[in-house]
Amino acid sequence: MTTDDFRRNRDNFCYRHPDRQSFVLCQRCLRTICPECQTPGAVGVICPECLRDQQKQQSPAQRTAERRWSRPRAVAVADGRPVVTYAIIGITAFAYLLGLIPGIGDDVRGSLLFWAPLLYPDLSGAFQPWRALSVALVHSGIWHVGLNMLALWLIGRSLEPLLGRWRFLTLYVLSTLGGSVAVTLLSFGTQVVGASGAIFGLFGALLVIGRHLGANISGIAIVLGINLILGFIPGFNVSWQAHVGGLVTGALVGLIFARTRGVRQRGLQIGLLVAVGAVLVALLFIPPLFWF
């Protein structure tokens, strides 16, 4: 099927939001519905109209039981624009361009890159903890920043509307921190730049959430595997430690999001995310496995 044929086929788009592509069908009417319109049913998902019809047929006792025990549908924002994704791309691009200005560029890059000894005043004589996060803003070259931001755009435009803006931002920040922690523990004396840890974190979350939604994640797994292997091949100047740290952290955060989707579980979700951040910070107090 050609691209034009695909676009003309309305079965490939949500019947309530014709601009949103989807391949999920309502289990009752078999119409295509986007994540915002999906409500988990006994098997698969159902659309809002079928949900209303189903609720009309319920007895008062069934309605009471459903209100008490049913899980709310997955979180999705009404405005599907990936605003946080665009903001991160814009800020990262600005930081890269700032680093190209003669006279201040080297200072900008030097103040943002991650070097683990700068977390330990006894070793370096300085304490600069912001570097564990600012590392995602500085890149080694145009191809480095371009590929990372392309990956962020490709993943973010699907994942951010599904999670919501604040959850997506939390995922990005924690994945960045997870990559920096892994570098600290496994490659202490290495200077690191780039948002690869955060990008791998998005990959990890997408794998876990996609698996819970029943989506076909084989393509994502293949791309992720290839990129992960490249980090272990001599000659590729990439930090596999940041990749692995971001991937593990992102997968864990994705699991938290997938298992705490209900409104009544919001406090639990926040508590678990805070716990993940606290554990990552605590790991920095463990003596690094490899020093210099």
N, C-alpha and C positions, 0 to 999 in steps of 0.2 A: 504493500500500500504506500503511495506517495505521500509526501508531507501535506499537499493540498487536500488529498482525499481524507487524510487523517483529521485535518482541521474541519472539514465539512461534515464529518460524521459526528453528530451530536451525542452519540452514545459514549464518546470518549470524554465528555465533559459533564459536570454536575448539572442536573436538570433545574436546580434552584439558583445556581451561580454559573451561567454559561461560560464565564471566562476562566473557570478553574478546572484544570485537567484532573481526571481521576479514573481509576480502574476498579473501584470498589462499588458493588451493587447492593441495593437494598434487598434483603433476603425475602421480602414479601412481594414487592412490586417489580423487582429486578431493574429498577432505574439507577443510573449512575449518580453517586453522591460523594461530595468532597468531605474532608475531615470535620468541617464545622457542622455538617448536616448529619453526621453519623452518631447513632446512639447504639451502644452494645446491646444485642439481644441474646436470646438463648443460644442461637447459632448464628454467627456473623453479626451484621449490623442492620438497623432499619432506619428509614428516612423519617423526617418529622411528621409527614401526613399519615404514614402507617402507624407511627407511634400514637398519634391522637386517636386513630380508629381503634387501636388496640386498647387504649385506656378507657374509651367509651364502653367497651364490652366487658370491662372488669367489674366485679362486684365490689361493694364498699370494703369488705375484708381484704380483698386482693390489693386495692389501692392503698390501704393502711400498711400492709406488709411490704409493698413496693417502696413506699416512702421511707420505711424504717430500714430496709435491708439492701435496696438497690444501690449500685455504685453510679455516680454521675458520669456523664460521658467525658471522653478525653478532652483535655484543655486545648482550646484553639482560639485565637483572637479573631474578632469580627473583621478587623482591618488586616488583610493578609499581607500588607507590605512589610518586607523585612527591614524595618527602620534601623534596628541595632546592627544588622549586617552591613548596611550602607554606611552607618556611622563609623564602625570599626575600620572599614576599608578606607574611608576618607581620612580618619586620624592617622592610620598607618601610612597612607600615601603622603600625607603632609609631613610626617616625621622623616620619611625617606627623602623627600625633596629638601627638607631643612638640612639633612645631612650632606647634601651636595653643595651647599653654599660655601665658597672658599673662605677660609679664616675661622669659621665656626662649625663646619661640618664634622671635622674630626672630634671636636669637643662634644657635639651632640651624640654622635655614635658611641663615643667612649663613656658617656654618662648613662647610656641606656642599655648597653650590652650586659650580659650576665657572666660574672666571674665569681665562683663560689667563695673564694677567700675573703671577698668583701662583705660577706655576712658574718665574719668572725673577727672582731676588733683585735683579739690577741694575736692573730696571724698577720693581718694586713695593716693594722693601725687605723682602719676605717670600718664604719658600719653603714651599709647602704642597702637596706632590705628591699627597696622599691625595684631593684634590678630583677628580682624574681618574676615580676610582672611586666616591667618595661621592656624586657627582652623581646616581646612579641611585636614591638614597634620598630625595631632596627633590623635591617637586612643587609646582606653582603653585596647585592647588586640588583639590577633591573629584573633579571630572570628570576632571582630568588623571591623578591617581593611580588612580582607579577604572578608567578605560579601559585604562591600561597594565597594571594587575594582572589585569584580565579577559583581556587578550591573553596575558599570561604564563601564566595558568591554562589557557587553551584550548590553547596550544602545548605547554606543559610537561608536561601529563598524557599526551601522546603521545610527545613527543621524549625526555623524561628516561628513561622505561623502556627506550627503544630504545638510547640511548647509554650509560646508566649514570650514576650520580649525580655522580661526580667529573668525568667528561667534560662533562656538562651544565653543571656549575658553572664549569668552565674556559671553556666557550663563552660563558657569560653575562658573565664577568669580562673576557675579551678583547674581546668586542663592546662593552662599556661603555668600555673603554680606547680602542678604535678610534674610537668616536664622539667622545670628548674630543680625540683627536689631530686628527681632521678639523676640529673647531671651532677648534683652535689654529692650524692652517695656513690655514683659509679664512675665519675670522671671529674674529680674535684678540681684539678688544675686547668681544665679546658675552658676557654672563653667561647661563649655561645651567643649567636644572634638568630633572630627569626621567630615566626609564629608557628613553626611546624608542630611544636608540642600541642598548641591549642587546636590546630587543624586535625591532628590525629585524635584529639579528644572528641571533636565533633564526629569524626568517623566512628569512634567507639560507641558513642551515644546513639548514633544513627543505626548501627548494627543491632544494638540491644533493643531499642524502641521498635525498629522495624520487625524484629523477631517476635516481639510481643503483640504487634498488630497483625501478624500473619503475612507480612509482605515478603516478596522475593528479594532476599538480600545477597544472593550469590554474586551479582555484579559488583556490589560494594565490597564484598569480602575479597574478591579477586584484585580489585584496584588497591585496596588496603594492603593486601599481602605483598603485591609487587613493590609498593612504595616502602614497606617495612624492610623487605629484603635488600633494597638498594642501600639502606643505611649500613649494612654489614659488608658491603663490597669495597675492597680497598680502591682508593682513587676517587670515591665520591665523598666530598668534604661535607658530610652531614652528621648530625649528632643523633645516633640511634638511641642514645639514652633518653633524650628529650622526647623522641617519638614514642618509645615504650612507656615512659612516664605519663605522657599526655593521653595515650591510648587507654591505659589501665584506669586512669582517673576519669576520663570521659565515659568509659563503659560503666563504671560504678555509679556515676551521677545519672547516666541514662537509666540504669536499673532502678534507682531511687524514684525518678520521675515516672517510670512505667508502673511501679508498684504502689505509688501514693497519688493516684489521680483524683481521688474523691475530695470534695470540698471539706468534708469532716477530717480528712487526713492532711490538711494544709500545715497544721502545726507540726505534725510528725515529719513532713517533708522538709520544712525549714530546719528543724532540729537535726535531721540526718545530714543535710547539706553543711550546716555549721560544724557538725562532727567531722565530716570529711576534711573541711578546711583546717580544723584544729589538729587532726592527725597529720596532715601534710606539714604543718608548721612544726609539730612535735618531732617529725622525722629529721628535721634539720638539726636537732640537738644530738642525734646519733652520730658518733664518730664516722666520718666518711670511710668507705671500704677501700678506696684508692685515693691517696693524697695527691702527690705531684708526679 
